[in-house]
Amino acid sequence: MHEFAVLRVATKQLLPFIWLFALYVQTHGDYGPGGGFQAGVIFASGFILYGLVYGVGKARRIVQYRVLIILVALGALIFSGVGVWALFAGGNFLEYAVFADDPAAGNHLGIFIIELGVGITVAAVMTAIFFAFTGRSH
């Protein structure tokens, strides 16, 4: 147990920065490289690192399987909800320009929300895949 003390302390110190970087990639994805997919993978890598260092059992207690399933569905619902919102706003499916008076602002808002849904789904799916590969997932 003591042979991994340095690794455990380093992991506890790194996790907030990993998740903060995922948040940065998520919010700045429309201005530069990044976006929902990349942010989701980075966010999930924090949980995967925790599971590898502290044990999959502890990681599963923190992120329960049913929560992952809900997050997968929530991300997909956000993505499709933006498309339906555009239809109700008088545009085509996923036509973001109708979300604001200024088409550029509408596009920015629509892409941001879409990328949020993608990030949530990817993070949950990647974590669920890790749990599935490490044994019984629920």
Residue pairs with C-beta under 8 A, 6 or more apart in sequence:
4 53
7 53
8 53
8 54
11 49
11 50
11 53
11 54
14 49
15 46
15 49
15 50
18 42
18 43
18 45
18 46
18 49
19 43
19 46
21 42
22 39
22 40
22 42
22 43
22 46
22 119
22 123
23 39
24 34
25 34
25 35
25 38
25 39
25 42
26 34
26 35
26 36
26 39
26 115
26 116
26 119
27 112
28 34
29 35
29 36
29 38
29 39
29 115
30 108
30 111
30 112
30 115
35 115
35 118
35 119
36 114
36 115
36 116
36 117
36 118
36 119
36 120
36 121
36 122
37 118
37 119
37 122
39 115
39 119
39 122
39 123
40 118
40 119
40 120
40 121
40 122
40 123
40 124
40 125
40 126
41 122
41 123
41 126
43 119
43 123
44 122
44 123
44 124
44 125
44 126
44 127
44 130
45 126
47 59
47 62
47 63
47 127
47 130
48 59
48 126
48 127
48 130
50 58
50 59
50 62
51 58
51 59
51 60
51 130
51 131
51 134
56 131
56 134
56 135
59 131
60 131
63 127
65 128
65 131
65 137
65 138
66 138
68 124
68 125
68 127
68 128
68 131
69 124
69 128
71 120
71 121
71 123
71 124
72 121
72 124
72 125
72 128
74 117
74 120
74 121
75 117
75 118
75 119
75 120
75 121
75 122
75 124
76 117
76 121
77 117
78 113
78 114
78 116
78 117
78 120
79 114
79 117
79 118
79 121
81 117
82 94
82 96
82 110
82 113
82 114
82 117
83 93
83 94
84 93
85 99
86 92
86 93
86 94
86 95
86 96
86 98
86 99
86 110
87 93
89 98
89 99
90 98
91 97
91 98
94 110
94 114
96 106
96 107
96 108
96 109
96 110
96 111
96 114
97 103
97 106
97 107
97 110
98 106
99 105
99 106
99 107
99 109
99 110
100 106
100 109
128 137
131 137
